[in-house]
Amino acid sequence: MNLKETLNATGETLIKTGSPDAKLEAEVLIRHVLGIDRATFFRDLEEPVTDSDRQHLDDLVVRRLRREPLNYITGFREFYGLSFEVSDSVLIPRQETELLVETVISLARSRPKHEIKICDVGTGSGAIAISLAVNLPFAEITAIDISQSALDIADANRRTHGVYNRVALRRGNLLEPVDFKPEIIVSNPPYIPMGDLSLLQPEIQYEPRVALDGGTDGLELIRGLLSQSLDKVSSTGAILFEIDSSQVNSARILAREYFPNSHISVLDDLSGSSRAILIEEISQ
Ligand SMILES: C[S@@+](CC[C@H](N)C(=O)[O-])C[C@H]1O[C@@H](n2cnc3c(N)ncnc32)[C@H](O)[C@@H]1O
């Protein structure tokens, strides 16, 4: 079989996963096996595929048919224009989370001084912290996670992206490892209600439970974060955290309970869903 025939056959097989992007997934898996970029792939469509590459591809297709996420199979995920190493120790960074990065970048750039201390709580692969460090050359980021295996992946990613010196990694519960007052606290915490976890699609079942489980109402970690932020965030600071759109009212009420005098806004993602809560003007 040549590359084109392999692409078509693999795409047909992957339709069984229910993925609407079966053909694109086939292309990604084939390029991963061959170690080639898109341009080379489309240039070489008539080239034959060796038996050993075909065997390797078949093994990966079997994993995908078991509904293992594509990014765990390839070991990488694009986020905010950067490539991040991922494994089943970390949540696969989602496109909607880029809203947090964009918002922090614009908050940081609107401040009079360039030097800024930012905490990313629940850093996982380090996607948020490292994207911020790459785009904000004067920022110092502290990235916290309760999971050591997640921090190991974040460590690899901060080295790959050359921000090892500006992204400090700390292990612990929420803001507990932080002994200074950051100007910005950003977090994509686990926020899925515990009872909903088993109902999620098979791919999500591969992701670490500690990255998803937000307790009985999904807001337990957010409650903890807000409570700890009270005496941790700088008086001129801001707190930004991701939510599911179904939580917008309860999350806004929670933010108001902890920060009654602050300015609280709801931010929408690109699909128009409420995706984050921003708390500003902490001290009034
Ligand atoms: C939804 S994932 C977000 C990962 C990454 N920030 C992203 O957006 O792709 C939540 C992360 O919070 C971490 N986490 C869960 N409970 C925590 C806690 N009590 N303190 C610190 N981190 C926690 C998990 O290990 C996981 O990496």
The ligand as an ORCA input file, in Angstrom:
! r2SCAN-3c Opt
* xyz 0 1
  C      -8.250     20.742     34.800
  S      -6.557     20.322     35.088
  C      -5.770     21.746     34.348
  C      -4.400     21.482     33.804
  C      -3.801     22.645     33.003
  N      -3.738     23.852     33.797
  C      -4.613     22.889     31.751
  O      -5.383     23.863     31.723
  O      -4.486     22.122     30.789
  C      -6.442     20.614     36.816
  C      -5.079     20.385     37.452
  O      -5.209     20.693     38.848
  C      -4.445     19.767     39.598
  N      -5.011     19.727     40.964
  C      -6.077     19.039     41.413
  N      -6.290     19.291     42.720
  C      -5.333     20.175     43.098
  C      -5.022     20.822     44.326
  N      -5.761     20.633     45.426
  N      -3.967     21.658     44.370
  C      -3.198     21.861     43.258
  N      -3.443     21.282     42.070
  C      -4.499     20.457     41.986
  C      -4.551     18.472     38.831
  O      -3.491     17.591     39.150
  C      -4.552     18.977     37.389
  O      -3.236     18.987     36.879
*
